[in-house]
Amino acid sequence: MSNRFNQWIVAIAALFVSFGAQAQLEEADPSPFNLGVALGQVGLAGDPGSKGANALGYSFILGYELESGVMIDARLLTSRHADTTHTEITLGGEYGFDIEDLALWTPYLSGGVAYITNNFNEANVSGNAAGIYVGTGVDYSPNLQFSIGPEFRYVKGFEAKAQPQGTASEIKTVQDSYTFMIRILYALSLDE
């Protein structure tokens, strides 16, 4: 990953932290809309991961909280592996468990559907497929507008195959993948 990319991630994280600190001081009333980013490891299984299964990836998140602890979200995730560029667009839901003894910590389960694209640079071939995902994580929320925490997702991709030009055999262009990321969410303010 480039140094400029790392600088952007640090700048975005600092922006979210400063918004969270400001919201705590002002006690702003959060809206149901959430914006976020996630950064971490993306792993590819099977043929897509055969030349570099793990890579640093990032995603942009747009969420909407239906009620306390229940959120729907849409994401765009991308990662660049040794020979493969991996992209996922997901739409799903999340249920957070409000456990009184944990105070600022909220564990959650998530699930949904995915549209997966893998581009193989060396073979000059790509594949698209649908999939489903399940996940879990824990959010730390020092205030009503800001949360950060680790999350894990497993995506079951419905396999796609393609035959690279000049070869007699097909390769599987889409198979399963997983992510282990740090997620940062910010609930937009309803201040008038």
KAQUIVEN-V84752 format. One line per field, one symbol per residue. ss: DSSP state (~ for helix, > for strand, _ for the rest). A space follows every 50 residues. Layout:
# KAQUIVEN-V84752
ss=???
This chain:
# KAQUIVEN-V84752
ss=__~~~~~~~~~~~~~~~~~~~~~~~~___>>>>>>>>>>>>>>>_~~~~_ ___>>>>>>>>>>>>>>__>>>>>>>>>>>___>>>>>>>>>>>>>>__~ ~~__>>>>>>>>>>>>>>>>____>>>>>>>>>>>>>>>>_____>>>>> >>>>>>>__>>>________>>>>__>>>>>>>>>>>>>___
